[in-house]
Amino acid sequence: MEDPEGQYELGKSFLDPAIQDDPFDAYNDLRQHCPVYELPETGLFMVTRYEDVREVLTTPSVFSSRPGAGAGGANEASKAHAAVFAEKGWIKARTLQRTDPPEHTHYRKLLGRVFTNRTVEIMRPRIEEITHELVDNFIDRGSCEFVSEFALPLPGIFICEQLGLPAGEYATFKKWADAMLAMSQKPLSPEEATIQAELEVEAQHHLAREFEKRREEPSDDLISLIVHAHQDDEAFTMEELQDLMHQFVTGGFETTTAAISKSMWLLLRYPEQMEKLRADPSLLKNFIEESLRFDSPVAGLWRATACPVDIGGAAIPEGSPVMPRFASANRDPEIFDSPDEFNIEREDVSHHVAFGLGNHFCLGASLARAELLAAFTAILERMDDIHLIGEMDKEIHNFSFFLRPMKKLEIGFTKK
């Protein structure tokens, strides 16, 4: 039954950590009964069907990427958060994620010169080297806490190096990345918002010093390439650079860490799929895509309606926050055969939207795929009998409204 008035009673809250931990039954309910669901706590419209998600992602004139107020709405927390940047740091410009064409096209064109397939191929040997160095640290032990010892430091060390920052400080950058995302993860109190803003301002001042170093002494790292990315002799401003780094730091850590962790967890949950992968390593790329589809590391991203719109049987007012839910779209039975089955031989996997669609298709998708490929090539080459140690927590994820960060994953294995 459709519910055009958006008053469907889900009977559970998407701000409940238990629901966010395993939301797929709730997504199924919504796709069937209320494909565009208004969260009563925040007023956010959540879009759950594949074709509707596709429409949101590919119609920027209606579903704008220009920012609204975030998960908590235009409240005291968001005001407290913004005040810290106005007083102590930089109010970030709207660049890649937070603009629509033609502004977005300008940034995309400039940064497209930095994130090319050729650049990723040049980076690949270093990604593989870091991967094996991390495995070296625990391979003789026969066990590891996979998230903190592998899934986090692999993208963490790599992005630090690419930003020209000390690789050993990736834990600091993880703390800063968490602060950068805090306002979007869940509603915060004004006091909590202020604390997170102070941490992000700390990151801003560190990065500002690095920008100035690269202006004076260019190098071949990512910060230098972006600082010196010009068009018509116009360089990025400090506010633009801060916004770009916000996106690179959060994307470089959080999403790839989640993807690596979850891919390992899926192999443990479905050992027959791991055996297929070992028997036929040519399935590795398809396994990566199926992992991204089955449990997308980014559940969805924010949009705002530029005008009143009807979609999925719901009437959404102008100026409303909207979230196309990638994780739900990727389980839509109208698109995927047996969508709740994890199948690394799936033929329709290429339709997934884990990296988005349209103008805002993830700029770092090639890099993320390269890191996942390096990770699981090394794991399968160097480890046998991979198994879970102990029991998982009842809720395996840290709470987040739009990411899927795993708490921990204790694994054992036999060294090959």
C-alpha positions as a Markdown table, in Angstrom:
| # | Residue | x | y | z |
|---|---|---|---|---|
| 1 | Met | 0.0 | 0.0 | 0.0 |
| 2 | Glu | 1.3 | 3.4 | -1.0 |
| 3 | Asp | 1.1 | 6.3 | 1.4 |
| 4 | Pro | 1.1 | 9.6 | -0.6 |
| 5 | Glu | 0.7 | 11.7 | 2.5 |
| 6 | Gly | 3.9 | 10.4 | 4.0 |
| 7 | Gln | 2.2 | 9.4 | 7.3 |
| 8 | Tyr | 3.2 | 5.7 | 7.2 |
| 9 | Glu | 4.0 | 4.4 | 10.6 |
| 10 | Leu | 7.2 | 2.4 | 10.4 |
| 11 | Gly | 7.0 | 1.4 | 14.0 |
| 12 | Lys | 10.7 | 2.0 | 14.5 |
| 13 | Ser | 13.0 | 5.0 | 14.4 |
| 14 | Phe | 15.9 | 5.4 | 12.0 |
| 15 | Leu | 17.7 | 7.3 | 14.8 |
| 16 | Asp | 17.6 | 4.1 | 16.9 |
| 17 | Pro | 21.1 | 2.6 | 16.8 |
| 18 | Ala | 19.6 | -0.9 | 16.6 |
| 19 | Ile | 17.7 | 0.0 | 13.4 |
| 20 | Gln | 20.8 | 1.7 | 11.9 |
| 21 | Asp | 22.8 | -1.4 | 12.7 |
| 22 | Asp | 20.7 | -3.6 | 10.5 |
| 23 | Pro | 18.2 | -1.4 | 8.5 |
| 24 | Phe | 17.5 | -3.7 | 5.7 |
| 25 | Asp | 14.1 | -5.1 | 6.9 |
| 26 | Ala | 13.0 | -1.5 | 7.5 |
| 27 | Tyr | 14.1 | -0.6 | 4.0 |
| 28 | Asn | 12.1 | -3.4 | 2.6 |
| 29 | Asp | 9.0 | -2.2 | 4.4 |
| 30 | Leu | 9.5 | 1.4 | 3.1 |
| 31 | Arg | 10.1 | 0.4 | -0.5 |
| 32 | Gln | 6.8 | -1.6 | -0.4 |
| 33 | His | 4.6 | 0.8 | 1.6 |
| 34 | Cys | 6.1 | 4.3 | 1.8 |
| 35 | Pro | 9.0 | 4.7 | -0.7 |
| 36 | Val | 9.6 | 8.3 | 0.4 |
| 37 | Tyr | 9.5 | 8.4 | 4.2 |
| 38 | Glu | 9.6 | 11.6 | 6.3 |
| 39 | Leu | 11.5 | 11.0 | 9.5 |
| 40 | Pro | 9.3 | 12.4 | 12.3 |
| 41 | Glu | 12.3 | 13.4 | 14.4 |
| 42 | Thr | 14.0 | 15.6 | 11.8 |
| 43 | Gly | 11.7 | 16.2 | 8.9 |
| 44 | Leu | 14.2 | 14.6 | 6.5 |
| 45 | Phe | 12.6 | 12.8 | 3.5 |
| 46 | Met | 14.3 | 9.4 | 2.9 |
| 47 | Val | 14.1 | 8.1 | -0.6 |
| 48 | Thr | 14.4 | 4.3 | -0.8 |
| 49 | Arg | 13.5 | 2.9 | -4.3 |
| 50 | Tyr | 16.2 | 2.6 | -6.9 |
| 51 | Glu | 14.5 | 4.6 | -9.7 |
| 52 | Asp | 13.6 | 7.4 | -7.3 |
| 53 | Val | 17.1 | 7.5 | -5.9 |
| 54 | Arg | 18.4 | 7.7 | -9.4 |
| 55 | Glu | 16.0 | 10.6 | -10.1 |
| 56 | Val | 17.2 | 12.5 | -7.1 |
| 57 | Leu | 20.9 | 12.0 | -7.9 |
| 58 | Thr | 20.5 | 13.0 | -11.6 |
| 59 | Thr | 18.2 | 16.0 | -11.3 |
| 60 | Pro | 20.2 | 18.7 | -9.5 |
| 61 | Ser | 17.9 | 21.4 | -10.7 |
| 62 | Val | 15.2 | 19.9 | -8.4 |
| 63 | Phe | 17.3 | 18.1 | -5.8 |
| 64 | Ser | 20.1 | 20.5 | -5.0 |
| 65 | Ser | 23.4 | 19.7 | -3.3 |
| 66 | Arg | 23.6 | 23.1 | -1.8 |
| 67 | Pro | 23.7 | 22.5 | 1.9 |
| 68 | Gly | 20.8 | 22.6 | 4.3 |
| 69 | Ala | 21.2 | 22.5 | 8.0 |
| 70 | Gly | 22.2 | 18.9 | 8.4 |
| 71 | Ala | 20.9 | 16.1 | 10.5 |
| 72 | Gly | 19.9 | 18.2 | 13.4 |
| 73 | Gly | 18.1 | 20.9 | 11.5 |
| 74 | Ala | 18.6 | 24.7 | 11.9 |
| 75 | Asn | 18.9 | 24.4 | 15.6 |
| 76 | Glu | 21.1 | 25.6 | 18.5 |
| 77 | Ala | 23.7 | 23.0 | 17.9 |
| 78 | Ser | 24.3 | 24.0 | 14.2 |
| 79 | Lys | 24.5 | 27.7 | 15.4 |
| 80 | Ala | 27.0 | 26.8 | 18.0 |
| 81 | His | 29.0 | 24.8 | 15.5 |
| 82 | Ala | 29.1 | 27.6 | 13.0 |
| 83 | Ala | 30.1 | 30.2 | 15.6 |
| 84 | Val | 33.4 | 28.4 | 16.3 |
| 85 | Phe | 34.5 | 28.6 | 12.7 |
| 86 | Ala | 33.5 | 32.2 | 12.4 |
| 87 | Glu | 35.5 | 33.1 | 15.5 |
| 88 | Lys | 38.5 | 30.8 | 15.3 |
| 89 | Gly | 38.8 | 29.1 | 11.9 |
| 90 | Trp | 37.5 | 29.4 | 8.3 |
| 91 | Ile | 33.9 | 29.2 | 7.2 |
| 92 | Lys | 34.3 | 26.6 | 4.4 |
| 93 | Ala | 33.4 | 27.6 | 0.9 |
| 94 | Arg | 31.0 | 25.5 | -1.1 |
| 95 | Thr | 33.0 | 23.4 | -3.5 |
| 96 | Leu | 32.7 | 19.9 | -4.8 |
| 97 | Gln | 30.0 | 18.2 | -2.7 |
| 98 | Arg | 28.0 | 21.3 | -1.8 |
| 99 | Thr | 27.4 | 22.9 | -5.2 |
| 100 | Asp | 25.3 | 22.3 | -8.3 |
| 101 | Pro | 26.2 | 22.9 | -12.0 |
| 102 | Pro | 27.7 | 25.2 | -13.3 |
| 103 | Glu | 29.6 | 25.8 | -10.0 |
| 104 | His | 30.1 | 22.1 | -9.5 |
| 105 | Thr | 31.3 | 21.6 | -13.1 |
| 106 | His | 34.1 | 24.2 | -12.5 |
| 107 | Tyr | 35.4 | 22.3 | -9.4 |
| 108 | Arg | 34.9 | 18.9 | -11.0 |
| 109 | Lys | 36.9 | 19.9 | -14.0 |
| 110 | Leu | 39.8 | 21.3 | -12.0 |
| 111 | Leu | 40.0 | 18.3 | -9.6 |
| 112 | Gly | 39.5 | 15.8 | -12.5 |
| 113 | Arg | 43.0 | 16.7 | -13.5 |
| 114 | Val | 44.2 | 15.4 | -10.1 |
| 115 | Phe | 42.1 | 12.3 | -9.7 |
| 116 | Thr | 42.6 | 10.5 | -13.0 |
| 117 | Asn | 42.9 | 6.8 | -13.8 |
| 118 | Arg | 46.6 | 7.4 | -14.7 |
| 119 | Thr | 47.1 | 9.0 | -11.2 |
| 120 | Val | 45.6 | 6.0 | -9.5 |
| 121 | Glu | 47.8 | 3.6 | -11.5 |
| 122 | Ile | 50.8 | 5.6 | -10.4 |
| 123 | Met | 49.6 | 5.3 | -6.8 |
| 124 | Arg | 48.9 | 1.5 | -7.0 |
| 125 | Pro | 52.4 | 0.2 | -6.1 |
| 126 | Arg | 52.5 | 2.3 | -2.9 |
| 127 | Ile | 49.0 | 1.1 | -2.0 |
| 128 | Glu | 50.1 | -2.5 | -2.4 |
| 129 | Glu | 53.3 | -1.8 | -0.4 |
| 130 | Ile | 51.4 | -0.3 | 2.6 |
| 131 | Thr | 49.0 | -3.3 | 2.4 |
| 132 | His | 51.8 | -5.8 | 2.8 |
| 133 | Glu | 53.5 | -3.8 | 5.5 |
| 134 | Leu | 50.4 | -3.9 | 7.6 |
| 135 | Val | 49.9 | -7.6 | 7.1 |
| 136 | Asp | 53.6 | -8.1 | 8.1 |
| 137 | Asn | 52.7 | -6.5 | 11.5 |
| 138 | Phe | 50.4 | -9.3 | 12.5 |
| 139 | Ile | 50.8 | -12.3 | 10.1 |
| 140 | Asp | 53.0 | -14.3 | 12.4 |
| 141 | Arg | 50.6 | -13.7 | 15.3 |
| 142 | Gly | 47.8 | -15.5 | 13.6 |
| 143 | Ser | 45.2 | -13.0 | 14.6 |
| 144 | Cys | 44.4 | -9.3 | 14.4 |
| 145 | Glu | 41.7 | -6.8 | 15.2 |
| 146 | Phe | 41.0 | -6.2 | 11.6 |
| 147 | Val | 39.4 | -2.7 | 11.7 |
| 148 | Ser | 42.1 | -1.0 | 13.8 |
| 149 | Glu | 45.1 | -3.0 | 12.5 |
| 150 | Phe | 44.2 | -3.1 | 8.8 |
| 151 | Ala | 41.0 | -1.5 | 7.5 |
| 152 | Leu | 41.7 | 1.9 | 9.2 |
| 153 | Pro | 45.4 | 2.3 | 8.7 |
| 154 | Leu | 45.5 | 1.2 | 5.0 |
| 155 | Pro | 43.5 | 4.2 | 3.7 |
| 156 | Gly | 44.6 | 6.3 | 6.6 |
| 157 | Ile | 48.4 | 6.0 | 6.0 |
| 158 | Phe | 47.9 | 6.3 | 2.2 |
| 159 | Ile | 45.8 | 9.5 | 2.4 |
| 160 | Cys | 48.2 | 11.0 | 4.9 |
| 161 | Glu | 51.1 | 10.4 | 2.5 |
| 162 | Gln | 49.1 | 11.8 | -0.4 |
| 163 | Leu | 48.4 | 14.9 | 1.6 |
| 164 | Gly | 52.1 | 15.2 | 2.4 |
| 165 | Leu | 51.5 | 14.6 | 6.1 |
| 166 | Pro | 53.2 | 12.2 | 8.5 |
| 167 | Ala | 51.9 | 8.7 | 7.9 |
| 168 | Gly | 52.3 | 7.9 | 11.6 |
| 169 | Glu | 49.7 | 10.5 | 12.5 |
| 170 | Tyr | 46.8 | 8.8 | 10.7 |
| 171 | Ala | 45.1 | 8.3 | 14.1 |
| 172 | Thr | 45.1 | 12.1 | 14.6 |
| 173 | Phe | 43.6 | 12.5 | 11.2 |
| 174 | Lys | 40.9 | 9.9 | 12.0 |
| 175 | Lys | 40.0 | 12.0 | 15.1 |
| 176 | Trp | 39.8 | 15.1 | 12.8 |
| 177 | Ala | 37.8 | 13.2 | 10.2 |
| 178 | Asp | 35.3 | 12.1 | 12.9 |
| 179 | Ala | 34.9 | 15.7 | 14.0 |
| 180 | Met | 34.3 | 16.8 | 10.4 |
| 181 | Leu | 31.5 | 14.3 | 10.1 |
| 182 | Ala | 30.0 | 14.7 | 13.5 |
| 183 | Met | 27.1 | 17.1 | 12.7 |
| 184 | Ser | 25.9 | 14.7 | 10.0 |
| 185 | Gln | 26.1 | 11.5 | 12.0 |
| 186 | Lys | 23.4 | 12.2 | 14.6 |
| 187 | Pro | 21.7 | 15.1 | 16.4 |
| 188 | Leu | 24.2 | 16.8 | 18.9 |
| 189 | Ser | 23.7 | 19.1 | 21.8 |
| 190 | Pro | 25.2 | 22.6 | 21.4 |
| 191 | Glu | 28.0 | 21.6 | 23.8 |
| 192 | Glu | 28.8 | 18.5 | 21.8 |
| 193 | Ala | 28.7 | 20.5 | 18.5 |
| 194 | Thr | 31.2 | 23.1 | 20.0 |
| 195 | Ile | 33.6 | 20.3 | 21.0 |
| 196 | Gln | 33.6 | 18.8 | 17.5 |
| 197 | Ala | 34.0 | 22.2 | 15.8 |
| 198 | Glu | 37.0 | 23.0 | 18.0 |
| 199 | Leu | 38.6 | 19.7 | 16.8 |
| 200 | Glu | 37.9 | 20.6 | 13.2 |
| 201 | Val | 39.4 | 24.1 | 13.6 |
| 202 | Glu | 42.5 | 22.4 | 15.0 |
| 203 | Ala | 42.7 | 20.4 | 11.7 |
| 204 | Gln | 42.0 | 23.6 | 9.7 |
| 205 | His | 45.0 | 25.4 | 11.1 |
| 206 | His | 47.3 | 22.4 | 10.6 |
| 207 | Leu | 46.2 | 22.2 | 7.0 |
| 208 | Ala | 46.5 | 25.9 | 6.4 |
| 209 | Arg | 50.2 | 25.7 | 7.4 |
| 210 | Glu | 50.6 | 22.8 | 4.9 |
| 211 | Phe | 48.9 | 24.8 | 2.1 |
| 212 | Glu | 51.4 | 27.7 | 2.6 |
| 213 | Lys | 54.4 | 25.3 | 2.6 |
| 214 | Arg | 53.2 | 23.9 | -0.8 |
| 215 | Arg | 52.7 | 27.4 | -2.2 |
| 216 | Glu | 56.4 | 28.1 | -1.4 |
| 217 | Glu | 57.8 | 24.7 | -2.1 |
| 218 | Pro | 55.7 | 22.6 | -4.6 |
| 219 | Ser | 55.9 | 18.8 | -4.4 |
| 220 | Asp | 54.1 | 15.9 | -6.1 |
| 221 | Asp | 51.7 | 15.2 | -3.2 |
| 222 | Leu | 48.0 | 15.7 | -3.3 |
| 223 | Ile | 48.0 | 18.9 | -1.3 |
| 224 | Ser | 50.5 | 20.5 | -3.6 |
| 225 | Leu | 48.6 | 19.4 | -6.7 |
| 226 | Ile | 45.4 | 21.0 | -5.4 |
| 227 | Val | 47.1 | 24.1 | -4.1 |
| 228 | His | 48.5 | 24.7 | -7.6 |
| 229 | Ala | 45.4 | 23.6 | -9.5 |
| 230 | His | 44.7 | 26.8 | -11.5 |
| 231 | Gln | 42.2 | 27.9 | -14.1 |
| 232 | Asp | 42.6 | 31.2 | -15.8 |
| 233 | Asp | 45.4 | 32.0 | -13.3 |
| 234 | Glu | 42.9 | 31.7 | -10.4 |
| 235 | Ala | 43.9 | 29.5 | -7.5 |
| 236 | Phe | 41.7 | 28.1 | -4.8 |
| 237 | Thr | 41.1 | 30.4 | -1.9 |
| 238 | Met | 41.8 | 29.3 | 1.7 |
| 239 | Glu | 38.1 | 28.7 | 2.3 |
| 240 | Glu | 37.9 | 26.5 | -0.9 |
| 241 | Leu | 41.0 | 24.6 | 0.1 |
| 242 | Gln | 39.6 | 24.0 | 3.6 |
| 243 | Asp | 36.3 | 22.6 | 2.1 |
| 244 | Leu | 38.2 | 20.4 | -0.3 |
| 245 | Met | 40.4 | 19.0 | 2.4 |
| 246 | His | 37.3 | 18.4 | 4.6 |
| 247 | Gln | 36.0 | 16.1 | 1.8 |
| 248 | Phe | 39.2 | 14.3 | 1.1 |
| 249 | Val | 40.1 | 13.6 | 4.7 |
| 250 | Thr | 36.6 | 12.3 | 5.5 |
| 251 | Gly | 36.3 | 10.3 | 2.3 |
| 252 | Gly | 39.9 | 9.0 | 2.5 |
| 253 | Phe | 39.4 | 7.6 | 5.9 |
| 254 | Glu | 35.8 | 6.8 | 6.7 |
| 255 | Thr | 34.2 | 5.3 | 3.6 |
| 256 | Thr | 37.2 | 3.1 | 2.5 |
| 257 | Thr | 37.7 | 1.8 | 6.1 |
| 258 | Ala | 34.0 | 0.9 | 6.2 |
| 259 | Ala | 34.2 | -0.8 | 2.8 |
| 260 | Ile | 37.3 | -2.9 | 3.7 |
| 261 | Ser | 35.9 | -3.9 | 7.1 |
| 262 | Lys | 32.5 | -4.9 | 5.7 |
| 263 | Ser | 33.9 | -6.9 | 2.8 |
| 264 | Met | 35.9 | -9.0 | 5.3 |
| 265 | Trp | 32.9 | -9.4 | 7.5 |
| 266 | Leu | 30.8 | -10.6 | 4.5 |
| 267 | Leu | 33.4 | -13.2 | 3.6 |
| 268 | Leu | 33.3 | -14.5 | 7.2 |
| 269 | Arg | 29.4 | -14.6 | 7.2 |
| 270 | Tyr | 29.3 | -16.4 | 3.8 |
| 271 | Pro | 32.3 | -18.8 | 3.9 |
| 272 | Glu | 31.0 | -20.6 | 0.7 |
| 273 | Gln | 31.6 | -17.3 | -1.1 |
| 274 | Met | 35.1 | -17.1 | 0.3 |
| 275 | Glu | 35.8 | -20.6 | -1.1 |
| 276 | Lys | 34.5 | -19.5 | -4.5 |
| 277 | Leu | 36.9 | -16.5 | -4.4 |
| 278 | Arg | 39.8 | -18.7 | -3.4 |
| 279 | Ala | 39.1 | -21.2 | -6.2 |
| 280 | Asp | 38.7 | -18.4 | -8.8 |
| 281 | Pro | 40.6 | -15.2 | -8.0 |
| 282 | Ser | 39.3 | -13.7 | -11.2 |
| 283 | Leu | 36.1 | -13.1 | -9.2 |
| 284 | Leu | 37.9 | -10.6 | -7.0 |
| 285 | Lys | 36.7 | -7.5 | -8.7 |
| 286 | Asn | 33.1 | -8.8 | -8.8 |
| 287 | Phe | 33.3 | -9.6 | -5.1 |
| 288 | Ile | 34.3 | -6.0 | -4.4 |
| 289 | Glu | 31.4 | -4.6 | -6.4 |
| 290 | Glu | 29.0 | -7.1 | -4.7 |
| 291 | Ser | 30.2 | -6.1 | -1.3 |
| 292 | Leu | 29.6 | -2.4 | -2.1 |
| 293 | Arg | 26.1 | -3.2 | -3.3 |
| 294 | Phe | 25.1 | -5.6 | -0.5 |
| 295 | Asp | 26.1 | -3.3 | 2.3 |
| 296 | Ser | 27.0 | 0.1 | 0.9 |
| 297 | Pro | 29.6 | 2.0 | 3.1 |
| 298 | Val | 27.7 | 5.3 | 2.5 |
| 299 | Ala | 24.0 | 4.8 | 3.3 |
| 300 | Gly | 23.0 | 8.0 | 1.6 |
| 301 | Leu | 23.9 | 11.7 | 1.1 |
| 302 | Trp | 22.0 | 15.0 | 1.6 |
| 303 | Arg | 20.1 | 16.9 | -0.9 |
| 304 | Ala | 17.6 | 19.8 | -0.6 |
| 305 | Thr | 14.5 | 20.5 | -2.8 |
| 306 | Ala | 14.9 | 23.6 | -4.9 |
| 307 | Cys | 11.1 | 23.6 | -5.6 |
| 308 | Pro | 8.1 | 21.6 | -4.6 |
| 309 | Val | 8.3 | 18.1 | -6.0 |
| 310 | Asp | 6.2 | 14.9 | -6.2 |
| 311 | Ile | 8.3 | 11.7 | -6.1 |
| 312 | Gly | 7.5 | 8.2 | -5.0 |
| 313 | Gly | 3.9 | 9.1 | -4.1 |
| 314 | Ala | 5.0 | 11.9 | -1.7 |
| 315 | Ala | 4.7 | 15.6 | -2.1 |
| 316 | Ile | 7.9 | 17.3 | -0.8 |
| 317 | Pro | 7.8 | 21.1 | -0.1 |
| 318 | Glu | 10.5 | 23.4 | -1.4 |
| 319 | Gly | 13.6 | 23.7 | 0.8 |
| 320 | Ser | 13.1 | 20.2 | 2.4 |
| 321 | Pro | 16.1 | 18.0 | 3.3 |
| 322 | Val | 16.1 | 14.8 | 1.2 |
| 323 | Met | 18.4 | 11.8 | 1.4 |
| 324 | Pro | 18.6 | 9.3 | -1.4 |
| 325 | Arg | 19.3 | 6.1 | 0.4 |
| 326 | Phe | 22.0 | 4.2 | -1.6 |
| 327 | Ala | 21.9 | 1.2 | 0.7 |
| 328 | Ser | 18.2 | 0.7 | 0.1 |
| 329 | Ala | 18.4 | 1.3 | -3.6 |
| 330 | Asn | 21.1 | -1.4 | -3.8 |
| 331 | Arg | 18.6 | -4.0 | -2.4 |
| 332 | Asp | 15.7 | -3.0 | -4.6 |
| 333 | Pro | 14.2 | -6.3 | -6.1 |
| 334 | Glu | 13.0 | -4.3 | -9.1 |
| 335 | Ile | 16.6 | -3.9 | -10.2 |
| 336 | Phe | 18.5 | -6.8 | -8.6 |
| 337 | Asp | 17.7 | -10.5 | -8.6 |
| 338 | Ser | 17.5 | -11.9 | -5.1 |
| 339 | Pro | 18.8 | -8.7 | -3.7 |
| 340 | Asp | 19.2 | -10.0 | -0.1 |
| 341 | Glu | 21.5 | -12.7 | -1.3 |
| 342 | Phe | 25.3 | -12.1 | -1.2 |
| 343 | Asn | 26.5 | -13.5 | -4.5 |
| 344 | Ile | 30.0 | -12.7 | -5.8 |
| 345 | Glu | 29.0 | -14.2 | -9.2 |
| 346 | Arg | 26.1 | -11.8 | -9.5 |
| 347 | Glu | 25.7 | -10.5 | -13.1 |
| 348 | Asp | 23.6 | -7.4 | -12.3 |
| 349 | Val | 26.1 | -6.0 | -9.8 |
| 350 | Ser | 27.3 | -3.2 | -12.1 |
| 351 | His | 23.9 | -1.3 | -11.5 |
| 352 | His | 24.8 | -0.5 | -7.9 |
| 353 | Val | 24.9 | 3.1 | -6.8 |
| 354 | Ala | 27.3 | 2.8 | -3.8 |
| 355 | Phe | 29.4 | 5.6 | -5.3 |
| 356 | Gly | 26.4 | 7.7 | -6.3 |
| 357 | Leu | 25.4 | 8.7 | -9.8 |
| 358 | Gly | 25.4 | 11.8 | -12.1 |
| 359 | Asn | 27.4 | 14.9 | -11.5 |
| 360 | His | 28.3 | 13.9 | -8.0 |
| 361 | Phe | 29.6 | 10.4 | -8.8 |
| 362 | Cys | 32.4 | 9.8 | -6.3 |
| 363 | Leu | 35.6 | 11.3 | -7.5 |
| 364 | Gly | 37.6 | 8.8 | -5.5 |
| 365 | Ala | 35.8 | 5.7 | -6.7 |
| 366 | Ser | 38.9 | 4.4 | -8.7 |
| 367 | Leu | 41.1 | 5.0 | -5.7 |
| 368 | Ala | 38.7 | 3.2 | -3.3 |
| 369 | Arg | 38.5 | 0.2 | -5.7 |
| 370 | Ala | 42.3 | 0.1 | -6.0 |
| 371 | Glu | 42.6 | 0.0 | -2.2 |
| 372 | Leu | 40.0 | -2.8 | -1.9 |
| 373 | Leu | 41.7 | -4.8 | -4.6 |
| 374 | Ala | 45.1 | -4.5 | -3.0 |
| 375 | Ala | 43.7 | -5.4 | 0.4 |
| 376 | Phe | 41.9 | -8.6 | -0.6 |
| 377 | Thr | 44.6 | -9.7 | -3.0 |
| 378 | Ala | 47.1 | -9.6 | -0.2 |
| 379 | Ile | 44.7 | -11.2 | 2.3 |
| 380 | Leu | 43.9 | -14.2 | 0.1 |
| 381 | Glu | 47.5 | -14.6 | -0.9 |
| 382 | Arg | 48.9 | -14.6 | 2.6 |
| 383 | Met | 46.1 | -16.0 | 4.9 |
| 384 | Asp | 44.3 | -19.4 | 5.1 |
| 385 | Asp | 41.5 | -20.5 | 7.4 |
| 386 | Ile | 40.3 | -17.0 | 8.1 |
| 387 | His | 37.7 | -17.1 | 10.9 |
| 388 | Leu | 36.0 | -15.0 | 13.5 |
| 389 | Ile | 37.4 | -14.9 | 17.0 |
| 390 | Gly | 34.8 | -14.7 | 19.8 |
| 391 | Glu | 31.4 | -13.2 | 19.4 |
| 392 | Met | 30.5 | -9.9 | 17.8 |
| 393 | Asp | 28.7 | -7.3 | 19.7 |
| 394 | Lys | 24.9 | -7.3 | 19.4 |
| 395 | Glu | 25.2 | -4.1 | 17.4 |
| 396 | Ile | 28.3 | -4.3 | 15.2 |
| 397 | His | 28.4 | -0.7 | 14.0 |
| 398 | Asn | 29.2 | 2.6 | 15.7 |
| 399 | Phe | 26.1 | 4.7 | 15.3 |
| 400 | Ser | 25.9 | 6.9 | 12.2 |
| 401 | Phe | 23.0 | 8.0 | 10.1 |
| 402 | Phe | 24.8 | 7.9 | 6.8 |
| 403 | Leu | 27.9 | 5.7 | 7.2 |
| 404 | Arg | 28.5 | 2.1 | 8.2 |
| 405 | Pro | 31.5 | 2.1 | 10.5 |
| 406 | Met | 32.2 | -1.2 | 12.2 |
| 407 | Lys | 33.3 | -1.2 | 15.8 |
| 408 | Lys | 35.7 | -4.1 | 15.6 |
| 409 | Leu | 36.4 | -7.4 | 13.9 |
| 410 | Glu | 38.6 | -9.9 | 15.7 |
| 411 | Ile | 39.9 | -12.5 | 13.2 |
| 412 | Gly | 42.2 | -15.5 | 13.3 |
| 413 | Phe | 44.0 | -17.1 | 10.4 |
| 414 | Thr | 46.8 | -19.5 | 9.3 |
| 415 | Lys | 49.8 | -17.9 | 7.7 |
| 416 | Lys | 50.3 | -19.3 | 4.2 |
